[in-house]
Amino acid sequence: MTNDSTVRRPDKSWWPLSPFNRLALARGAQYRSRMKPRFTIPGSYYFLTRRCSMRQFLLKADKETITLFLYALANAATFSGVKVIGFVVLSNHYHIIVYDPHGRIADFTHHLNTHLARSYNAYWKRGENMFTPGALCQIELITRDDVVDKLAYTLVNPVAAGLVGTASAWGGPSSWRAMKLDETFHTPRPDFFYRKCRPKFGDLTLHLGDDDMLGDRTIFVADVIAKVRSIELKLEADRRKEGLTVLGMDAVRKQRHTATPATRHHMFGLRPTIACRSEWQRIAALQRNSQFCADHAEARARLNNGEPPHFPLGTTAMWHLIHPAHRYTKPPKVDLNQRDENGDLVFD
């Protein structure tokens, strides 16, 4: 005689045997939160922003902190295969434009933010959270014009904040000079926090074109510089009209890392995921993301019921559960601590 109240165990005969999969059902609870899954495919461009906790100046520019940021950024790019197009670091937040050829943007942001938080906390001798709680702002850039606009916005951000008069005058971490002179960042390993087994140098080469979307490198850089100059002239005219002056790098460096801006921060606004000039391309991208979220929710429900889920293409955390016919090949992982006799990285 059967008991109707007995709970039937889900059939897991299809379940691949791996430590990660054995915990996947237990981790499924986190996917019931209101945070929407992110659509991630190879060949995408992103605009990334992360702000410090309580808007404190924990990223303020000095010799040691500049080395910390550049070394962490270079190692995150090497580890994930993500290519950095441009970046700027202000005292309480950073902006980074990246190109993700392999669909590993999640690995890049995790590696970068983890090492930044731990190293900066060690430098400032603090133990609280480095960045604001919640996910970072990750905006997908659809067209070449969107990349140019966001890169120009990134480089001129210190000018828009009233800190310096031009993008070249900013003394914090920035890709402005390297973009103009086609330089490579060759950052030595910091003297603290990082173990001696880590690479002695972090090399970072900017990705500034020569692909299907950005086109010719020289033309792309010229377009960005022209956009930056036009924004600088507009901001200078606005300052003259209102009788304002810039703060200057000397005053920026004298600020305490525990200080916060005097201006008020607008909270609870929109959190965009797409940036696109073209209205129709923006609508198409939003509809794609909406359909992805619906398919992801359906697959998650099947997973919780013990059925084969087959997550949609674009899934990150459950990538191995995407239908085999729809998967793309992921690149090999890189161990930054393993090098061959010539000093080159070893790929697993």
N, C-alpha and C positions, 0 to 999 in steps of 0.2 A: 504494500500500500504506500503510495507516494504522498509526501507532504507538500501541499501547494505553497507553503510559506518558505520552503527551502530555496535559497538563492542559487541559481544555476551559475556555475563558474564559466566564464567566457572561454571559447575555443581559441587557444593560442598556438595551435599546431603550425600556423603560418609564420609565427614570430621568429625572426632571425636571432640566433643565439649570440648575444654580445652583452657586456655589462651595461652599456648605455640603454639598450632596448629593454632590459629587465627593470630599469628604473623609469622608463618612459611613461608608464601609466601613473606612477606616483608623481612624476613631474607634471602630469597633465593638468593638475589643479591650477598651476600658474597660468595656463592658457585660458582659464575662465575669467581672468581679470579683464578690465576694460581696455587694456592696451591692445591695439590692433596689430596683427602680424604685418611685417614689411615685405613687400614684393621685391625680390633680389634676383637679378639675372646678370650674366656676364655682359660686359660691354657698356655698363651704365656710368653716368657721371653724377657726382653728388656734391652738395654744399653742406658742410658739417659745421655745427656751432655747439659749443659747450661753455656754460657759465659757472663761475666759482660759487661756492656756498655763501649765501648772504651777500653776494656781490662784492666780497672782499678782494683786495688787490693781491691775491696769492700768486698771480702770474706776473708780478711786476718785474721789469727788465733790469737785470744786472748781469755781470759776467757769468756767475754760476748758474742762474736760472735759464739763461739763454742756452748754455751748454746742455742743461737737463732736457729742455724741450726738443732741441734739434736732435739730440742723441736718441730720445724716445721715438720721435717721429721717423727717423731714418731706420731704426730697427723694426718698427711696426710695418713700414712699407716693405722692407726686405722680407719679413716673416710672412706677410699675407700676399705679396705680389701686387698690391694696390699701388698705383702710380700717382704721385702728388703733383698737381698742376700749380698750385699756389697756396699761400697761407699768410696769416698775420696773427700776432699774439698781442692783445692788449692786457692791461693789468688785471682784469677780472674775467676775461673770456677769450676764446680763440675762434678763428674762422679758417677752414681748410677746404680747398676744392680738390677733389680726387677723381681719378678714372679707375674703375674696377673691371679689369679684363677677365677675371676668373670667378666673379660672384662671391668674393670673400670680404666684403665690406664689414661684416659683423666681426670677423677675426681682427681686422685692422683697428676698428674702434675699440674693441675690448683690450687688445694689446696696448694701444696708445694710452687710453684713459687709465688703465690699471697702473702702468709704469709712471705716468705723470703724477697720479695721486700719491703713490707710495714714495716716489723720490722727492716730490715737493714737500710732503709732510715730514720726511726725514730732514730736509733742508731747514724748514721753519720750526722743527721740533714740536710738532702738533700731532694730534691723534684723531681728530674729527674727520668727517667726510670732506673731501676736497671740492667736489662739484655738487651742484644742486641735485636733490633726489629726482628720480625719474629718468626717462630716456633722453638722450641727446637729440638735438634738432637735426634731422637728416632729410634734406630736400633733394629730390631727383631733378636733374637738369635735362630737358628733353632735346633742345636744339643747340647749335653752335652759338647763336646769339645769346642764349641763356647763360652759357659758360662764360662768354666775354663779359656780360653784365655782372654776374656774380663775382668773377675774378677782379674786375675793376672795383666793385663795391668792397671787396675784401681788402685790397691794397690801399684804398683811400679811407678806410674806416677810422684810422687815427686822426685824419684830417676832419672828417665829419664829426668826431667827438670833441673837436676843439683842442686837441693835445698838441699838434704840430701844424705847420702851414702847408707842407707838401708830403707826399708819400715817401720821398727819399730822405726826409728829415727824421723819420721814425727810427729810434734806436733800439727798439725791441726786435724779437724774431720776426722776420718778414722775407718774402721771396722776391721783393721788388728788384733789388740789385742783381740777384742771381738770374732773374728773368731777362733783364736788360743786357747783361754781360755774358749770358750763357755759361754760368759757373756751376760747379758741383759743390754741395756742402760736404766738407770733410771734418766732422766733429769728433774730437777725442773723447774717450770714455771719461765720465766725471770721476773725480778722486774719491767720492763717497757713494754710499748706497749700493752701487753696482759691484759685483764680485769681479775678481781679476780674470775669471774664466770667460767673461763676456768679451765680445769683440773690442779691440783697442780703439777702433774708429767706427763711426756711423756715417756711411756715405749715402747721400741723397741727391739724385739727379731729377730735376723738374721735367715733367712731361708737358711739353708746350706745342704740341701739334704733330704733324707728319702721320696722321691717322685718317680714317675715312670721314670722321665727323669734324674735327678741328681744321683739317686741311694743312696747307703749307705752314711750316713753323714761323718763318719770317713774317708772313702776312698776319698770322694770328697774334704774335707779339705786338706788331705795329697797331693792330686794332685795339688791343688792351691798353697800350700806352696812350693812344688818342682818347680813349674813353676816360682814362684816369685824369688826363690833363683837362678835359672839358669839365669834369666834376670838380676838380681843384679850383678852376677859375670861377665856377658858380658859387662854391663855398666861400671863396675869398671875397667875391662881390657881396654876398650876404653878410659877411662879418663887417665889411666896411660900412654897409648901409645901417647896421645896428650898432656900430661903434664897439665891436668886440675884438679881443685879441686872443691868441692861442696861449695855452699854458706853458709849453716848452718842455724839452726833455729833462732839463735840470730839475724842474719842479716835479716832474713825474717820478724821477728816481728818488727824490726825497720823501715821497709818500710812504707811510708805514704799510706793511703788508696786511695789517688788520683793519685798515681804514676802508671806507665804502664811499661811493659817489654821493654827492649832495642832491643830484637829480632823482626824481621818483621813477621807479620802474613800473611799467604797465603790465599787470598780471592778468591771467585768465583770458587771454586773447586767442586768436586763431593759431593753430599749429600746422602750417602748410606742409604738405609732403611732395608737392609738385611745383616747379617754377617753369613757366613757359610763356613766351610772348604771344604765340599763336593761340587764339581762343579755341579753335577746333582741335588742335593737337592736345591742348590742356584738358579739354572735355574727354577726349579719347583716352588719355592716360588715367584720368580719374575714374572713368567707367571700367577700365582694365583693373585698377586697384580694387574697386568695389566688387567686381566679379571674383577676384582672387580671394578677398576676405570671405565671401560667401562659400566658395569651394573649400577654403581652409577650415571654416567652421563645420562644414559637413564632414570633412575628413576627421576633424578632432572628435566629433560625436561618434563616428564609427570606431575610432581608437579607444574611446572610453568604454564602448560596448564590447571590446575585445574582437572587433572585426578588422579585416585588412583595410587600412585607411586610404592609402594612395593619395598623399598630399599633392596639391597642385604645384606646377612648375613655378618657381620663385620662392619656395619655402626654404628657410635657412636651418632652423634648429632640427627639423625632422627631414632633412635633405635625403637621408638614406631610405626614407619611406615614400619618396616620390615614385610614381610608376616607372619601371625601368625603361619603357619606351620613350619617356619624356625627360629623362635625366640628361644633364650635360656632364662632361668630364671635368672633375676638379683637379687642380694642380697638386703636385706633391707638397707636403709640409716641409718647412725649413727649420732646422735646429740651429739657432744662432750660436750655440756653444760648440758645435762640431765643425771642424774645418780639415781639409786635406793638407798634404805636405806643402802645397803652394799657397795655402792660406785662403782657398776658395771655400764657399759654403758647400755642405754635403746635403743632398736632397734624399729624403726617404723614399 
